[in-house]
C-alpha cells in the first residue's frame, strides 16, 4: 500500500529528518533532506520581501510587474532598494525610473531645485580689536540665489555693536559687516545675523559673529570663515 506523508517546513535552510515506517512488526527508516529556499518561485524576489509588499511568493511572473508605474520592474526595485508601490521613493519630485535613467540615486532627494534657494557666503565671522573704542575692519560676503526665480532677502542683528551695509535686497547682494567697540569693555562678545527669504528653500540662515575687544593698543584684526559649498 502507498501512504502520503505531509510535513510543513516554515523556515529557510537545509532540513534533514528521518521517516520511519512500521508495518506488520517490521520497521524501515529513511533519511530525507529538504532544502527550503528564501525564494519559493525562484523569481529573484525573496519570499519575505514579496510578502511585505503583498505580492504572491509563488508567482514567478510578478518579478516583471511594475505596480507603481515608475518604469522599474519589481525585480529592479528590489535590487535598488526602492519601494515597488511608490513611484518616487525619495520624494524629490522625480520618479524612480527617471532617476535611474538620469544616473541619479532614487534613494537620495537630489534633483535640481524648482524654486529660489537662499545662499549666504559665510557661516561665521570674527573680529578682534586691540583697544576699546576702535572699529574693526569691515568684512563682506554675498547673499545669492541657488535656484531659479527671484529671491528677496532680509537680515536682522541681535546686538547693537553690529552694523550691516544693507538689511534687505534682491539677490545677488554683497553685504558688508562692521563691528564697533565703542562703549564696550574689554572682553569677548558674540552676536548673530539672521538672513531670511520668504518662500525660498534653506531659509532662514544664521551667521555667527564673534568680537574680541582687548585692552591693548594696536591695529585691529579680522577673521572670516567660509561655508561648505554644496552642489545642487
C-alpha positions in Angstrom: 0.0 0.0 0.0 1.1 3.6 -0.5 0.6 6.3 2.0 1.3 10.1 1.7 3.1 11.9 4.5 2.8 15.7 4.6 5.0 17.9 6.7 5.2 21.7 6.5 8.6 23.4 6.7 8.3 27.1 7.6 12.0 28.1 7.9 14.5 28.7 5.2 17.5 26.4 5.2 18.5 22.8 4.9 16.3 20.4 6.9 17.1 16.7 7.4 14.7 14.3 9.1 14.1 10.7 9.3 10.9 8.9 8.2 10.2 5.6 9.8 7.5 3.2 8.6 6.3 0.3 10.6 4.1 -2.5 9.2 3.4 -5.9 10.5 6.0 -5.5 13.1 8.7 -4.6 10.7 10.2 -1.1 10.6 12.2 0.7 8.0 13.7 4.1 8.1 15.0 6.6 5.5 16.8 9.9 5.9 15.3 12.7 3.9 17.0 16.1 3.3 14.9 19.0 2.1 16.3 22.5 1.2 13.9 25.4 1.7 15.0 28.4 -0.3 14.1 32.0 0.5 12.6 32.4 -2.9 9.9 29.7 -3.5 9.1 30.7 -7.0 12.7 31.4 -7.9 11.9 34.8 -9.5 14.7 36.6 -7.8 12.5 38.2 -5.1 12.9 36.8 -1.6 9.7 35.5 0.0 9.7 38.0 2.9 10.1 40.9 0.5 7.2 39.7 -1.6 5.0 39.2 1.4 5.9 42.6 2.8 4.6 44.3 -0.3 1.6 41.9 -0.6 3.0 40.0 -3.7 2.5 36.3 -4.2 5.7 34.4 -3.3 4.7 31.5 -5.5 4.0 33.6 -8.6 7.2 33.7 -10.7 5.8 36.3 -13.1 5.3 39.1 -10.6 9.0 40.0 -10.7 8.4 41.6 -14.1 5.4 43.7 -12.9 5.5 47.4 -12.3 2.6 48.2 -10.0 3.7 51.8 -9.3 4.3 52.7 -12.9 7.7 54.2 -12.4 9.4 52.2 -15.2 11.2 49.8 -12.8 10.1 46.2 -12.5 9.6 44.6 -9.1 13.0 42.9 -9.5 14.7 46.2 -10.3 13.0 47.8 -7.3 14.2 45.0 -5.0 17.8 45.2 -6.3 17.9 49.0 -5.9 16.2 49.1 -2.5 13.3 51.2 -3.7 9.6 50.9 -2.9 7.8 48.9 -5.6 4.5 50.6 -4.6 5.7 54.2 -4.6 6.8 55.8 -7.9 9.0 58.4 -6.2 10.7 56.6 -3.2 12.8 59.5 -2.1 10.0 62.1 -2.6 12.1 64.6 -4.6 9.6 65.0 -7.4 11.3 62.7 -9.9 10.1 59.1 -10.1 12.5 56.2 -9.5 12.7 55.1 -13.2 13.6 58.6 -14.4 16.2 59.0 -11.7 17.8 55.7 -12.7 17.8 56.7 -16.4 19.4 60.0 -15.5 22.1 58.2 -13.5 20.7 59.6 -10.2 20.2 57.8 -6.9 16.4 57.1 -6.5 17.1 56.9 -2.7 18.5 60.4 -2.4 16.5 63.5 -2.9 19.0 65.2 -5.2 17.1 66.7 -8.1 17.6 70.3 -9.1 15.7 72.9 -7.1 12.4 74.1 -8.5 12.4 77.5 -6.7 14.7 80.0 -5.0 17.3 78.8 -2.6 18.9 81.2 0.0 22.7 81.0 0.0 24.8 83.1 2.4 28.5 83.3 1.8 29.6 83.0 5.4 28.7 80.9 8.4 30.9 82.6 11.0 32.7 86.0 11.1 35.3 87.0 13.6 36.6 90.5 14.6 39.3 91.5 17.0 40.4 95.0 18.1 43.3 95.6 20.5 41.6 98.6 22.3 38.1 99.6 23.1 36.7 102.4 21.1 38.1 101.2 17.8 36.1 99.8 14.9 37.3 96.6 13.4 38.0 96.4 9.7 34.7 95.6 7.9 34.2 92.3 6.1 32.0 91.4 3.2 30.2 88.3 1.7 27.5 87.7 -0.8 23.8 86.7 -0.5 22.9 84.8 -3.6 20.1 82.6 -5.0 21.0 78.9 -5.6 17.8 78.2 -7.6 15.6 79.6 -10.3 13.4 82.6 -9.9 13.8 85.8 -7.8 15.0 85.9 -4.2 14.3 88.8 -1.9 16.1 88.6 1.4 16.1 90.4 4.8 18.6 90.5 7.6 18.5 91.3 11.3 21.1 91.5 14.1 20.7 90.8 17.8 23.4 93.1 19.2 23.9 96.9 18.9 27.7 96.7 18.0 27.0 95.0 14.7 26.1 97.1 11.6 25.2 95.9 8.1 25.6 97.8 4.8 22.1 96.6 3.9 19.3 94.8 5.8 17.3 93.8 2.7 17.7 93.4 -1.0 17.3 91.2 -4.1 19.9 88.5 -4.6 22.7 88.7 -5.6 23.8 91.3 -3.0 27.2 92.0 -1.4 26.7 92.6 2.4 29.4 94.4 4.4 29.5 93.7 8.2 31.1 96.1 10.6 31.7 95.8 14.4 32.3 98.8 16.6 33.7 98.5 20.1 32.5 102.0 21.2 31.1 101.6 24.7 32.3 98.1 25.1 34.5 96.8 27.9 37.4 94.6 27.0 36.2 91.0 26.6 34.6 88.5 24.2 31.3 89.2 22.6 29.0 87.1 20.3 26.2 88.1 18.0 24.1 86.7 15.2 22.9 87.9 11.8 19.8 86.2 10.7 19.0 86.1 7.0 15.5 85.2 5.7 14.0 84.9 2.3 10.2 84.2 2.2 9.3 81.3 0.0 12.9 80.2 -0.5 14.5 76.9 0.5 17.2 76.9 3.1 15.7 79.9 4.9 16.5 81.2 7.5 20.3 81.1 7.8 22.3 82.4 10.7 25.8 83.9 10.6 27.5 83.8 14.0 29.8 86.9 14.7 32.5 86.9 17.4 34.1 90.1 18.6 37.1 90.2 20.9 37.9 93.6 22.4 41.4 93.7 24.0 42.7 96.3 26.5 45.8 97.0 24.4 46.7 99.4 21.6 47.4 98.3 18.1 45.8 97.6 14.7 42.5 95.8 14.5 42.5 92.1 13.4 39.8 90.2 11.5 38.8 86.7 10.6 36.2 85.2 8.3 35.0 81.6 8.0 33.6 80.5 4.7 30.7 77.9 4.5 30.9 74.5 2.9 29.7 74.7 -0.7 27.0 72.2 -1.6 26.3 71.1 -5.2 22.7 71.5 -6.1 
